[in-house]
């Protein structure tokens, strides 16, 4: 069987993905608690998640 004929394989969830998602949620919670929902931005949450 040629490589181009192989069916596409689905990749399962990774532990690091779940950990990363939780880290982002935790950072978002902290940013919202500090600056409020309307005073927060995705850019600020992303920066906090990148440094945390």
N, C-alpha and C positions, 0 to 999 in steps of 0.2 A: 504494500500500500504506500503510495506516494504521500509525502508530508502534506501536500496541499489537499489531499483527499481525507485527512483525518478530521473527525468531528471536533468542533470547538469544545474545550473542557471548561466547565465553570469552576471558578476559584471560590473556595469557601471563606468564611470570615476568619480573620486573623486576630490573635490576642492583642497584638499591638494596635490594631484598628479600634478595638473596643476601648483599650486604655487611652488612646489618643482622643477618641470621642468624649470619654469621661473627663479628660483633662480640659478640653475646650468648654464643656458644660460647667465644670467647676470654676473656670476662669470667668465665664460669662456671668455666673452667679455673683462672683466677687465684684465684677465691674458694675453690674446692675445694683448691687447693694450699696456701692460707694457713690455712684453717679446717678442712679435712677434709670428707669427704662428709657425715658426720652432724652436723657443726657448721655447715653451710651452709644457707641457705634461699633459696627462689625470690625472696623479697622483697629479700634482700641482692644477689642476682645482678642483678635488675631495676634496683636502685638503681645498681649499678656500671655497668651497660650504659647507663643514662640519662645518667650523668655522663661516660662515656668516649666 
